[in-house]
Amino acid sequence: CILPFSDRMGEGMETTIHNDEETKDLINTQDLSQNQQSGTPLPSSSFSSYLPHSSNSSLRWFRLFFVLLFLVAILFITDRKELLPRDANSGNSQPKYTKEEIRAQRLQLMTRYSFSNPSAINYTSLVQDLGLARVFSPKFQSSSSESSRDSIPPWCTYDEEHPSNEIAGPILNRTAYTSGILYNKMPKAASSTLSGIVLRIAHNVAKRLGAEHPCTSFEHHIEAAGNVHRLFKDRDVHKSFLFSSVRDPADQAMSHIYFRHISRRNKIPSDENMMFFLMDSDHQNGVVSPGLGGFQIAYLTFAKLTKFYAWNRFNPTRVAQPIHVHNVIQAIMETYDFFISVERFDESLVALQLLLGLETSDILYLSSKAAGGSYSYRNGKGCFFLLKPNASDAVAAYLASDEWYAKQYGDYVLVEVVKQSLDLTIAYLGEDRFDQALKKFRAMKRDGEGECADKAKFPCSDEGEEQMEAAEESCYSNDWGCGYACLDSLTPDDIPS
């Protein structure tokens, strides 16, 4: 498939995971493309400075031809480099595949799937063809002479620099984590509920071992791009468990907008406002990424991505570099130990329980926020009611459009990869064993909700009144793990055999 020169030029100019020298070389080229689109005059150091101010038009066009030929050569080389898989931590190319294999894969994908019509792609089939799903296998095996209840999990460490339940100080001031149970808190993906579960695991496991302090844990948002790599790049994979959660991109976006803008800031959910919010690419508070393949991809990756490599605003319905996006997803899947699928939350929790050798009571929870039926607390500004997300016909049409799917292409692939990985993991653990554990968890969860829902004290009451003093006694922190003491009183059980 030979692309028009203009499309090829736009695609190659906005690539990602270049080394520093390649990025510097492309800056002027990107500025040129943007200036040409906007119609603004080119600076003296731009492309036009290479053209001679001579009356000899043939000489001028001759030099122009060679400059353009040189640019095409650069774009061809960088595009070839984009096809190579990337290292999860450094972003450096690793030639895992031959050029022939890469070419064959690209031809197959371009023939079978239309990346100019991403809303029509069968993502289940795509992920199966790519083979991106993996088994989340147990990392920590107890010795045969010890029961899993009494043995110390390698991830359960205590680090004075990173005590569990640490809330003081911004993320930027924290040193890197080398051990512990580590949750990269994905916004609006059951994040507060999972933060409470992480703290519950850290406390319960340490308590059973008779430890004075909870196990080291991390359960916070990482609000600045690049801090994921800084915080976790030095972790000991034999003494840590790193995981996160993913959610359908449209559901996550609507939940984020209604929480942050409609409920908290009393913005009107008009079509105009909603479309404006759907363009927000802030790393923490936005709903899309600046052309990085998706909000969740950008939030999870260890690699430094260049803006607009995966999505080009000048061709908004087309996925610019699908194979490159697949390589980023592969690196993410190889870096993390597990992912929670919000759409299959209970199943994911039970798989997490069996992988870590936990007890069913360790993963019990009372939901932190329920849109349309509860209040949420904002530090220093009291409680606000959580409105249930509702998409108008215009907003729903946009969320089903090729432009939306092209922007969030990587997220849609990742969500499907996680679901298929969960299926593989369940098969690995044993379906009978897993079904028994899931049945036991759901039974204990029902008992916990019936016994503890009225006893738990969240920062906001059911009537929207602030009750922080009561919440400090009932919750581990903020609205995380509220009602834990009541849940602890439920009859403990053994790990399914």
N, C-alpha and C positions, 0 to 999 in steps of 0.2 A: 504494500500500500504506500503510494508516494503522496505525501501531503503537499498542498500548495506552499510556496516559499514563505508566504507571510505567516501561515499557521506554524510551519516548522520553526520559523524564526522566533515566534512568541513562545513556543513550547520549550525550546532549548534555552531561551534567555532566562527563564525562571525555574531553574532546577534547584536541587537541594543536596544537603550533606556534601558540599564541596569542601576541599581543604581551603585554608586561608588564602593561598595564592590564587586558586581558581576563582574564589569569590571576589577578590579584588579585581581580577581581569574582567569579570562580568558586570561590574558596577556601572562603568561608563556605557556599556551596551544597553543595560536596562534603562538608564537615564535617557538614552537616545530614543528608545521605543516609547517611553512615557512622554517625552517632549513632542515626538511626532504625533502622538495621539491627541495631545492637548493643544497643539498648535503654537506652543511657546517658543521663543527664539532659542536656538542652540547656543551654549556657551562656546567660548573660543577654543576650549580644549576638547570640544565634541567632534563628532564625525566630520562636520563640514570643514573643520580646520585642515583636514588632510587633502581637500580639493584645491587645486591650484587656481589662483586668481589670474588666469591667463585667457587671452582671446582664442587660443587654440582649443577649440571644442573637442577635437579628436583626442588630443592628449588628455584632456580632462576626463573624458569618458573612458579612456584606456586605464587611467589610474583608478577611477571609480570601480571599474570592473575587477581589478586586482584586490581592492579593499573589500569588496563584497565577497569575492572568492575566498579571501582569508577568513572573513566572518563565518561563512558557511562551513569551512573546515573546522573552525573552533566549535561550532554548534554540533557538528557531526561527532567530534571526539567526546564532548561532554555528554551528549545523548547516549553514546555507547557506554560511558562510565556509569550512567544512571541505572543500567541494567544489572550491575553487579550487586550481589547481596552485601549488606552492611553489618558491621560489628555492632552489637547492641550498645556497648559503652562508648566506644571511641568514634563510631561513624565512619571508620576507614573501610575501604573496599576489600572484600575477601573473595577471591575467584573460586567460589564453590562450584560454579558451573562453567562449562566450556562455552566459547562463543557460539558454536553450533547449537548447543542446547538452549542457550538464551534466545537465539534467533528463532528456533523452532517453537519455543514457548510463546514468544511474542506473536508469531504468526498464527498459532492456534487460538490464542486469546482474541486477537483482532478479528479472526474469522468467525468465531463462535459467539462473541459478545460485542454489543454495540456500546462503546464508551462515549458515544455522542447521544445516547439515549439511556442513561444510567438508571432511570426509574423503572425501566422494563427488564433489567437484568435479573436473572434467577440467581440470587446470592447463595442459596443452598447448593446449587449445582456448581457455581463458580468456586466456592470454598473447597468443595470436594475435588474439583479438577486441579486446584492449586496445591492441595495437600497441606494446608496451613494448620489444621486442627492437630492437637497433640494430647497425649495422656498426661494428666497431672498425677504423677506417681508419688508415693510416700517418700519423703527425704530422710525421715528419722525413724530408725528401727531400734526398738529396745532389745536388750540382750535376752536370750532365752531363759536366763536364770532369774530375771526380774519380771514382775508384772508391769504392764504398761501404766498402771495407776501409781506405782511407787517409784518408777524410774524417772530420772530427771531429763526432760526433753532438752536437747542441745540448744534450742532457741530460747529456752527460759533462763536468761541471764539477768544479772542486775548490774547496771552501769550508773554510777553516781552522776555522770554528766547527762544521762537521759533517764530519769526516773519515770515510771509509768504514771499517767495522769498529769504529766507536765503541761501546764498551760501558760506559764509566764514567759514573756519574751517572744519576739517575732521569729518566724522560721529562719530568716536570713542570719540570725545570730547563733543558730544552733550548729554544733559540729556534726560531722558525718556519723551515721549509725553503722555499726559493724555487726550488731547482733540484735535479737529480739523478734517479736512479731510485729511486722511493719505494714501498715495500711495506708496506701496513697489514696486519700479521701476524695473520691471523684464527686464533684458537685451534682446534686440532685440525682443521685443513683443509690438511694437508700443509705446515704453517707452517714447521717447522724445515728441511725439505727446500728450500722456496722461499727461505728466508733464505740458505741456502748458495748457491743458484743466483743470487740477486741479487748476493751478494759475488763470485761467480765472474764474472758479467758485468762488474761494476765494475772488477775487476782485469784481466780479459783485454782489454777494450776499451782501457783506459789503457795496458796493456803494448804492444799493437799500435801505438798512437800514439806510443810512446816517452815517455810522461808519467812524471814522477817519483812521482806519487801516484795511487792508484786514483780512479775517478770517485766523486763524492759519492753516497752511498746511504743509505737508511733501511730497516731490516729487523727492526723490533722490534714487540712487543705494545704497544698503547696502552691502559694499564690503567685509566684513569679516563674516564668519560663526559664528552664535551665537548672532550677534548684533540685529537681528530681535526681539528676546526675550527681550534683554536689552532695546531696544527703545520703545517697545509697550506693555510690560508685565503689566505695571501699568496704562494703559489707562482706562479711564472711558467709558464703553461701551454705556452709555447714553448720552455722550457728544463728541463722536468721530465716525468717519466712516472710517473703514480700508478696503482697497481693493487692488487688484493687477490684472495683466493680464497674460494669458497663451496662448501658441501658439503650433502648431504642432511641435514636437521635431526635426524632420528632417529639416523642414523649418527654425526653429530658429537656429539650428546648422550651416546650410549653410549661413544664413544671418550674423551670428556672425563671422564666419571664413572669409567671403569675406569682411566684414567691417574692422575687426581688423588686419588681416594678408595680404590679397590680395590687398585691396584698400589702406589701411593706410601705410602698411610696404612694399608694392611692392613685396610681395612674389609670386613665380610662382605657379599657382594652379595645379601642377603635381599630379598624383595619389599618389606618395610617400609623398609629403607634405600634401596633403589633409587627408590621413590616419593618419599622425602624428598629425595634428590639431584635428582630430576627437577623439583622445585619451586624450585630455587635460581636466583634472578634476579640474582646478582652480575654486574657488567659484564664482569669478566675471568674469574672462576672458576665462574660459573654456567652453566646450559644453556638457560635461557629468559630473556626480558626481563620487566620489570614492566608488561606490557600494552602494549608498544611495537610489536607486530607480529612480533616474533621476535628471537632473540639476535643473529643476523648483521645484521639491519636496524639494531639499536641500535648495533652495533659499527662500522658503516660510515658512518652518516649524519653530515653536517655540521650538520644542524639540531638545535635543542633541542626534544626531544619531551616532551610531558606524559604522565605515567604513566597507564596504563589507557585510553588513547584508542582503542586497537585491540581490546582484549580486556577484558571486564568480568567480574570474579570472581563477580558476582551472577547472571550469565547466561553460564556458562563454556563452553557449546558453540556460541556464536554469535560471528561476527566483527562487531565493533561498528561500525567505520567502514571498510568495504572500499575505497571510492573514495579516501579519505584515505591509506590504506596504499599504494594504487597511485601516488598523487602522490609519496609519499616515495621509492618505488622508482624512479620516473622521475627524480627529482632525483639519486639516487645514480648511476644509469646515465649521467646527463649530466655528473657530476662526475669520475668515474673514467675513466681512459684504457683500461682493460682489466680483465677478470676471468678468473681461472683456475677452471675447473670440475674439482673433484677427481675426479668420476666419469669425466671425459674428460681426464685429466691430460696424457698424451703429446700429444694433439691441441692442447691449450691451450698447451703449451710451444712447439710448432712454430709455432703462430700468433703467439705472442709473438716468437719468433725472426725471423719474416718481417716483422712490423710494425716491429721495431727495426733491421732490417738486420744481424742478428748471424750468426755462424758456428755451425754445428751443435755444435761443441765447447764453445761458450759455455754451452749449456743442459744439458750432461751432469751427472749426479749419481749419488751412491750414497746410498740412502735412509738418513735419519738415525735413524728408529725403525721397527721392524717388530714389531707386537704379536704376542705368542705365540712369539717367536723371538729376542728380544734384551733387553738391559738398558738402562736409562737412568740418567743421573747426576743427582743432586740435590746442589746446592752445599753442601759441608760435611757431607753425610750419606751419602756413598757411593752405591753402585749399587743399583738395585732392578729386579726382573724385571717385564717388561710382560706382563700377562695379556691374553688375547684376549677382547674383549667378548662377552658371552653374555646374551641376554634370555630370562627365564623366560616362561611362557605369560601370566602376569598382566602383566608389564612390556610384552611384545609387544602385548597387547591394548590397553594404555593408549596406546602409541605409534601405534596405528591408530585411536584414538578421535577423536570430534569435538572433545573438549576439547583434546587435544594439537594437532590441526590448527588449531583456533581460536587458540590461543596463538601458534603458529608460522606462521600463515597467510602473513604477509609473506615469511618465509624460503622457504616452498615456492614462492611466486610468483617470488621473486628467483632461486632456483636454476634454475627453468624459463626465466626470461628470459635468464640467462647461457648456457644451453645453446642456445637459439634464436639468440642473438647470435653464438655461436661458429659456428653453421651459416651465418649470413649473412656472417660474416667470411671463412670458408673459400671461399664462393662468390665473394666480392669479390676475394680473392687469386688465385683460379684453382684449380680442383680438381686439375688435372693437376700444376701447380706444387706445390701443397700435398701431394699424395700422394707425389711424389718426395722432398720434404723430410722427410715423416714416415717414409718407408721408410729414408732415410739416417740419420735420428736413431735409429731403433730398432736399426739395424745397429750404429752406433757405441756405443749404450747397451749392447748385448749384449757387444761387445768390451771396453768399459770395465769391466763387472761381472766378466767373466772374467779380465781382466788386473789389476784394481785392488782387488777386494773383499778379498782376503787381505792386501794391502799397506796398506790404509787402517787407521789407528788411531783408534778412537773413544774417548771418555772412559771407557767401560767395555768390557772384553774380552768375548769370547763366553762366558766362564765367570763373568762378573759381577765381575771384579777391576778396581779403579780403576787407570787408566793415564793420568793427566792430562798428565804430561810428554811422553809419546809423542803424545798427542792435540794438544798445542799445536804440534807440528811438522807434524802431518798435516792439521789443520783450520784454517779461517780464524778461527773463534771457537766456543767451546762444542762442539756436535756439528754445526756448520754447515759444509758443504762439505768434509767429511773425504775424504782421498784426492785432493785437487785436483792435487797435483804429478804423481801417476801419470796422472790423466786428461789433464793437459797434455801428457804424452809421446805420447799417441795422435796419429796422423797428422792434421794439420789439413786442412780442406776449404774449398772456396769456397762462397759463398752461392748457393743454387739460382737459376738465371736465370728 
